[in-house]
Amino acid sequence: MNLIEEMTTRGHERVCVHHDPDSGLRAIIAVHSTALGNALGGTRRWHYDSYDAALLDVLRLSRGMTYKAACAGLDMGGAKSVILLDSPRQTPTEAQARAMGRFVDSFNGDYIAAEDVGVNEQFVDWMAMETDHVMGGTGEGQGGDPSPHTALGVFRGMQACLRHVGESQFAGLTVAIQGVGSVGAHLARMLHEHGAELVVADIHQNSVDEMVGKYGARAVGTDEIIGAECDILAPCALGAVIGPDNIDSIRARMICGAANNQLVDHDRDAAALRKRGVLYGPDFIVNAGGLIHLAGLYLGLTPPQLEAKIDDIESTTLRIFELTDQHESTAHAAVALAEERIATERSREETHAG
């Protein structure tokens, strides 16, 4: 993969690769845009098949963060980082976390790190020993685990999906959740409390067993969940799970989940879903709750303001659906909304500079 070409094509401002020999840390930070402000985005620890796979992941994720912040009305840019693990489920160490903190600190605040897959509050606390530019730890004002806020945003997005199709209640509906980790489990609780029947799948059997025991969920295999018969399909694990290989097998009426980059190809697959009559809640719209919580705290928003902004995910999702008549798909409409806000801000800055 040609990094310069990929950066140019995707509109990235800065991509840095780092290796810390003492701790063994190998990491990439990708800053997509700072047009709206400093860029906040999670740090993902993952075992990738190749360096190119890691690079593609961080480039896609960071661009998604730009759109997520823009559509959420936050004065924040978009960025993301990945830590490349030598083996799956490699044990996190304080040395690597602190090395990552120093890497983040070298961006002088242009990039603010946070939690993502494979990173918990302890890891963030270790990073915070080396940089002030990190959110999601246990320290005062750090925001803690963003998962409940992400789940609440997805729930609001689902409410928008229901309203768009003329429904209002989850009671009597079936929701299939792919991935019941930290976010998926919170989402399952909320849906159960509102009367939904649950179908769940996860690579970790203990997580599945917990959902079956607590909420009476029906467990299916990870290879069955995308095609499960349901009203709403909620991808809440990793990305690139919906594409040409399985779109025709989807039996859900709506897709609304927490995973980033759910579509293998954003443009092609969103259009294919619309053609099949499946309502797609764009991932970077509906999963913005965690970002709103952490970025809002960073920007000084009060708890009531944060709560209101997460609730606004419902109205933003509805607005996307209303705009879709002018675009090829809901995903295209969401990107257009984000780029419109960014272009407006750049124009304002150019006017002031002149």
N, C-alpha and C positions, 0 to 999 in steps of 0.2 A: 504494500500500500504506500502510495506517495503522499507523505504527510502534508507537504505544501499544497498539493493539488486538492486534497481533501479539505484542508482548512479554507482554501479559497472558495471551493464549491459550496461549503456549508456556512460560510460567513464568519468563521472564528477569528477572534482577535489574537489569541495567544494559546499555545499548547506547549507545555514543558514536561520533559521526561526526567526522572530523577532516580539515582541509585545511591543508597547509603551503604558502603561496604561493611561498616561496623555492625549494623543491625540486620543487614540483608534486605532492607526495604527496597522494593522496586515499585515505582508509582508514576502516574501521569495526572497532571492537572490540566484541564481544558477550560479556558474562559471563552465563552461564545460571544457575549456582548456585555458591555458596561454602559450602554446608551442611556439606560434608565437609572443607573446607580451601581454601587458595588455588587458583585455577583455572589450570591449564596447558593450553595449546592452541596449535597451529601458526598461523603467518602464511602466508596464501595470496596469491600475486601472480597475478592473472588479468585478462584482458580480458572484461568482462561486457557483455552486450547492453544492459543498462540498470542504473540504480541499484537498482531494485526486485529485479532478479535477484541483484545482489550482496548486498542485504540479506537476501533469502530464503536464500541460500547460507550466510551467516554465522550466521543464526538456527538453521538446521537443523544445521549443523556443531557449533555450541557446545552445543546440547542433547545431541547425540550424545556429546560429550566428557564431559558429566556422567555419562551412563549408562556410558560406557566406564570411567571412573575408579572408579565405584561397584562395577561388577561385577568389576573387577580387584582389588578390596580395597585401593585406594589412598586415603590420606587427602588427597585432592585434589578440587577442584571442577571445573567444566567451563566452558570459554570457547574462543573462536576469534577470529581477526582476518583481514580481507581487505584487500588493497591493490588498488585499481581502476586497471588499466593503460589508457592512452590508445589503445594498439594492441596486437595480439597479439605476443608475444615481445619486448616492449619491453625494452631493455637496462637491467638494474638499475644504480643509481648509489649511490655512498657517501652522497651528500647525502640521497637518499630513505630509505636504510636508517637513517641517523642520525636523521632526522626521525621515522621510525617508532619508533626506540628511545626518543625523548623522549615520544612518545605513549604507549607502553607504560609508561614510567616514571611517568606521571601517575596511574596506577592504584595506585601505592605497594605493589606486590606482590600485590594482589588478582588481577592477571592476569600470568601468566608466559608469554612468547612462546616459540615454537620453530619448527622447520622445517615447511614444507608445500610444496605444489606451487608451483614458481617461486621458491623460496627455498632457497639452499644455505648451506654453512658460512661462506663469505665474507660473505654478506649478514648472517648472524647475528653474525659478528665485528664488522661495522660497527655493527649495532644495539647490541652490547655496549659500544661506546664511549660510549653515552649512558645505559645502564641496566644494573643488575645482575640484572634480572628477565627473563632470556632464557636458554634452553638450546639445545644443539645445535651450538655453535660449536667452534672448535679449542682454546680455552683450557682450562686445567686444571679438571677437574670438569664441563666443559660437555657431555660425552657424545658429541660428534661427530655424524655422520650416523646417524639412527635407523633408516634403511631396512632394514639386515640384521636388526634386532631385530623390526621389523614383519613382515618375511617369515617369520622363524622362528615368530612367533605364529600366522600364517596356516597354516603347515605343521602346527603342533600342532592347530589347529582342524580341518584336513583329517583328521588322524589320528583325531580324535574322531568325525567324520562316518563314517569307515570302520568304526570300532569299533561305532558305533550300528547300522550295517546288517550287522554280523556279518563284516566283513572286517578285514584287518590289514596288507596290503602294497600298495604302489603299483605294484609290478612287474606289467605286463600291463594297467594302467589307462591311460586317456587323460585328460589334464587340458588344458583350453582356457583360456589366459590372455589376458584382454583388457587390454592395456597392459603392456609389458615395459620400463618405465623402471626407476628405481632399485629399487623394491620388487619389481616383477614379475620383473626379471632375477635377483635373489637367490632368489626363490621357484622360478624355472625351474631354477636350478642345483641346489637341494636336491631337487627332484622328479626331475630327471634322474639324480642320484646314487643315488636310491632306485628307479630302474628304470621310471619313468613315461614314457609317450609324450606329447609336447607338441604342442599346436596353439596358434599365437600370432597376435596382431594388434596393430598399433600405428600411430598416425598418423605416426610417424617410421620411415621405411624402413630406416635404418641400424640401429635397434634390433632390428627384425625380422631383418635379415640376420645380425646377431650371434648371435641365438638359433638360426637355421637352421645357421650354420657351427659353433657350439660344441656344440649338443645334438641336431642332426638334427631340429629342430622342423619341423612343417609350417605354412607361412604361409597365412593366409586374409585376406580383406578385413575391414576394420573393420565393415562392414555384415553380415558373415557369422558373426562369432565368437560372438555370443549364441546363435545357432541351430546351432552346430557340434555334430556327434555326438561325445559324450564322456561320461566318467563324472563328472567334476567340472568345473564352470565356475567360473573364478576372475576376477571383475571386479577389476582392479587399476589402473583409470584414474580418471576422475571419476565422480561419482554420478549417480543418476536414470537408470540404464541398463536397468532391468528394470521393465516395466509392462504395461498392457493391450495395447499394440501388439505385444509380442513374447513374452509369457508362454506363449502356446499353441504357439509355435515352438521353445521350449526343449527340447532333447533330452538334456540332462544329467540324471543321477540326483540330483546334489548340487550346491549352489552354496555356495562358500566362497572369499571373496576379500578383498583389502586395501582396496578403495575404500570411502570413507565414503558413507552414504546411497545404497546401491545401488538401492533401490526407489524408484520415482516417488512412490508413496503407501505409507508404512510399513505401515499396518494392512491396507488393502485388498489390496495385492500379496502380502504375506506369507501371508495367508489363501488367496489364489488359488494360490500355489505349493504349499501344503499339500494343497489340494483336488486338484491335479494329481499329487500323490505325489512332488514334488521336495523333498528335504531341504535346508533353508536354514540355514546357519550364520550367525547374526546378525552383521552387519558390525562393530558396536562391541564385540562379544565377541572375535571372532577377530583383529581388526586392532589389538589393544591393546598389542602388543609394543613398539612405538616409544614409546608413552606410558609404559609401565612402565619402560623403560630410562631415559628422561629424568626422569620424575617421581621414580623411585626414587633416582636420583643426587641430585636436589634435596632429597629427604627423608632422605638419608644412608644408604641401604641399601648393603650390601656387594655385590661382584660375585656371590658365590654366592647371596645372597638375590634379586638381580635375575634371575639365571638360573632359579632355582626359581619365581619369580613368572611368568615368561614360559612356563615349562613347564606351570604351572597352568592356562593357557588351555585345554589339552586337557580337564582335569577340569571346568572351569567350563562349557565347551561341552556336555559330556556331561550335566551337571546340567540345563542348559537343555532339552536334548532330553527328559530324564526328566520335567521339569515341564510339558512341552507338553500332556500329556493334560488338564491343568487349564485350558488356555488355547486361544485360537483358532488360534495359530500359534507357531512358535519365537520369532519376533520379539516377540510379545505376552508370552511367558514371560520373555524377556530384560529387557524394560522393567519388568515386575513385580518381577523380582529386584533391579534397580537402585533402583527406587522404594522397595522394602522396606528396603534398607540406608539410604537417605537419611532415610526416615521414622523409622527406629530411632535414628539419630544425632540428629535434631531432638528426638525425645522425650527422649533422654538429656540433651541440653543444657537442655531446659525443666525437667527434674527437678532438675538441678544448680542452675539459676537460681532455682528455687522454694525 
